[in-house]
Amino acid sequence: MFHVITKNILLAVVICIATQSAFAQKQIKKSLSEKPEWSQSYQPFRIAGNLYYVGTNDLACYLITTKKGNILINTGLASSDTQLATNIKALGFKLKDTKILLNTQAHHDHLGAMASIKKQTHAKFMINAPDAASALDGGSSDYALGGDSMSFEPIRPDRLLHDGDVIQLGDTKLTMLSHPGHTKGSCSFLLTVKDPVRSWKVLIANMPTIVTDSAFDRIPAYPQITADYTYTIKAMKGLEFDIWVASHASQFELHKKHQPGDAYNPAAFADRKGYDEYLDELHQELNERLRK
C-alpha cells in the first residue's frame, strides 16, 4: 500500500512539473511576439551609487547591489530571464547572488520571469499584499487583464508588504510605497544611494497609467478603483526625491537621458519637471475617464 501511495505522489509531482514546463515554454513563445521593444536588448549601466539598470529596451528592471547580496526589482517577460543574467554578468555581478526579488506591478511584462529567477536564485520574493492573489494565480484574477487563463507562471510570495514597509539588505534600505490603480498592488520604492561625490534619494516609480477600457463603475472586481487612482496621483505628487526612474523606460524617457556607452551621470535622471508633467497628464486622463 505504501508503495502505491508513493508511486501516486511521484506521478502527481511529475505531471505538475511537466504542466509548469509546458506553460513556461508557451509563455516564452508569447513573450517573443509582444511589442519588440519589450524584449529588445539594452546595454546595462550604473544609474547612481549601487543602483543599476538591467532591463530591456523598455521593460525596466533594477539591480541594487550590497555586501550581503543583491536585490532585483522586476524581471520583464517570461523570455527575459537569460537577458537579465547576461546584463547582470556584464556589470560584473552574478544572478545567483540575488537575495531579494521585488516588483512594481503584477503584470506579465514585469513579473513574467519572476518564478524562473526565483528557482535559479532561491531569493525571497516580496510583493505588495493586494497583488499577492495575482502572483499566486498567474494573473488570472487581475481585474483588467485576467481571465480564464494565466498570463505568467504563478509564484508564491515569501513576504507580503504593506504601505511604508522597509526592505533591508546589507546597508541598503528601501521603503515600499503602495500606489494602487494600475494593479491593486502597484507600488513604488524610495531608497538612498551613495557615490564618492554625494548621496541620491531615488524614486523607482510605478506611474498610475489606466490599463482598462471599462468604465470604473462597471468593474465589480475592483470597487475601490476610483479612490485608489485618486489617492495614488495625489500621493505621488507629494513625493520628494533627487532622481527618478519608472517601470517602463519610455515613461521616464530613458533613451533621451542615457545612450549606451554614456559616462556615469546620475544627474541626467533628476527630471522633476518631466515627472510632474507626466503625472499631470495622467491626472487629466483620470478626470476625463471619470467624467465619461
N, C-alpha and C positions, 0 to 999 in steps of 0.2 A: 504494500500500500504506500509506503514511504517513497519507494522508487517511482511510483506512478505520479504522486503529487509533485516530486522533484522534477520529473520529466515535463509535467504540465507547466510548472513555473518557468522552466528554462525555455519551453516553446513560446510562452507568452512574452518573455523578455526578447527573444529573437524576433518575434513578429513586431513588437514595439520598436525595436532598433531599426528593422527593415522599413517600417512605415515612416519613421522620422527621417531616415536616409533618403527615401523616395521623395518626401516632402521638401527636404533641403535642396535636392537636385532640381526639383520643379521650381522652387523659388529663385534659385540661381539663374535658371534659364529666363524666368520672368524679369529678373533684375537687369539682365543684359538687353532687354527690349524696352527698358524705361527711357526717360529723357537721356540723351547721350552725355550731357554734362554731369549727370548724376554718377556715372561710372567712369568718366574720363579721368585719367590720372592727373595729379598736380604735384609739383615738387614740394616736399615738406619743408618747413622753415621754422625758425625760432621767432615767436611773436614778441615776447617780453619775459625776461627772467627765466624761470623754469617752465614756461608755458609755450607749447609748440603746436603748429597746425599740421595734422597728419591725414586730413581728409582728401576727398576727390575735388574735381574742378568746381563743384557746387555744394556737395553734401559735407558740411563742416564737422570734423572730428578733432578733438583736442587731447593732447598728451601733457600731463603735468608730472614732472619728474621729482622724486625726493630720494633721500638716502635710505628710506625704508621701502622703496619700491615705487611704482608709478600708478597714476590714475588716468583712465581713458574715458572721455566723455563722447558718446555717440559712436556708432560703428558703420553708418551708411547702409547700403543694400546688402542682401544676403551674399552677393558675389564679391563684397569688398574686403573680406577677411584677409585674403592674400595681399591686397594692396596695402592694407593697414600695417601688416607685418613688414612689408617691404619698406614702407615710408618710415616706420619706427626704426628699422635697422639702418636706413640711410642716414639717420640723425645720430647714430652711434649708440642706440638703446636696443633693448630686447623686448619683444612682445611678452615673453614668459615672465618678465619682471612686473607685469601689471598686477596690482593687488586689489584695486577697486574699479568697478565699472559703473558709470553713471549715464544718464541720457536726459535730453531736454524735452522729448515727447515720444509717446508710444505709437509711432507710425513706422511702417516697414522701411521707409527711406532713412531712418535714423537708428532703428532697432533691429534691422534685418540680419546682421551678422552677430548680434549680441550673444545668442545661445552658442554659436560656434566658438567665439572668442572666450567665453566663459569655460567651455570644455577644454580649450587649449591651455588656459592660464590658471584655472581654478580660482580666479579672482572672485571677490564678493560683489554681487550685483545689488545695487541700491536704487530705489525708484520712489518718486513721489506717490504716496499712498493711493490717490484717486486713479492712477494709471495702472495699479497692480493687476486689476482684473484683465485688462487688455494684454498685459505681459503674459499672464497665465494662460489665456486662451488664444494667443497668437493674433490678437487684433480683431477677432470676430465679434467682440462686444462693443467695439468702438462706435460711438453714436453716429458718426458721419461716414466712415469708410468700412465699417463692419458688415457682417452678413452671415451667410451660412458657412463660409469657408475661412480658414486662417490666411493672413497675409504675411506672416513671418513665423519662424519657428518659436513655439512657446518657451518661455523662460521663467523660472521661479525666483522671485526676489529673495535675497538674504536679509535685507533690511528695508523696512518701509519708512520713508521720510515724510516729514511734515514741515510746513512753512517755518523758516527760521532755523531749522536743524543745521548743525555743524558737522561736516565730514572732515576728519583729520587723518593725515598720513605723514609721518615724519614731522617736519616743522611747517607743513603746509595745511592751511585750514580753508575750507570752502563753506560758504553759507548758502543753503538751498532756499530759493525764493519761489513760492508757489504762484504761478501765473496762468491759471486755467482759462479755457476757452477753446483754443485750437484743439487740444485734448483736455479731458477732465483733470489731468495731472501734469499739464505742460509746466515747465519750470525753468528758471534761470539760476545762475551761480555767480556769487561775488567772491573774489579772493584777492589777496595782495601778493605780488611777486616782486622780486628784487634783482637788480643787476648791479655792477660796480658803481654805477652813477647815481641811481635813485630807486625808490620804490614806486610801483604802479598798482593802483587799485583797478582791477579788471572786472568787467561785467561780461559774462557769457550769456547772451540774451536769447530767449525764445520769443520772437516777435509774434504778437497776437493776430496773425492773419486769419481770415474767415475761411474755413475749409468746406462748409456745407452750403448747398444751394437752397436748402429748405428754409421756410420761414421759422424764426426762432420759437414761435409759439406752437409749432407743429412738430416739435422734436420731443416726444414723450420720454425718451431715454435720457434726456438731459434738461430737466425743467428749470434748472438754475443757470442756463447758458447765458442769458442776457445779463444777469447780475455778475457772472464770472468775467465776461468780457469787459464790462464797465469797470469792475474792480481792477482788473489787470492793467488796463490802459492808464488808469489814474495812478496805480502803484508804480508802474514803470516810469511814468513822467517824473515821479518824485525821487528817483534813484540818483545817487552821486557816484561818479567813477572818473578815472583818468582816461582809460581806453575801453573800447567795447568791440565785441565780435558777436556772431549770431549762429543760428542753426544751419543757415544756408549762406554760402559765400556771397551770393548775389544780394542778400539782404543788407550786408554791411559794405558792399562794393569792394570786395577783396581785390579784384583784378585791377582796380584803379589805384589802390593803395600799395599793392605789392606785386611785383613781377618776379618770376623765377630768376634767381641769381642776385636779386637786390641785397644790399647790405642790411645788417640788423638795424631796425628803425622802429621801435615801439611807438614813437610819436605819430607815425603815419595813421595809427588807429585811434587817435584822440579826436574823434569826429563827433562832438556833442551836437553840432548843428545838424548833421546828417541823421543822427539818432532821433532828435526831436522832430525833424521834418517827416521822417518815416512814421513815427507814432502819430503825428497829426493826420497823416493820410489814412492810417488805419482807423483812427477815431472818426474821421469823416465817413469812411466806408461803413463803420458800425452804425453811425447815426442814420445814414441813408437806408441801411437794411432795416432798422427799427421803424423808420417812417413808412416803409413799404409794407 
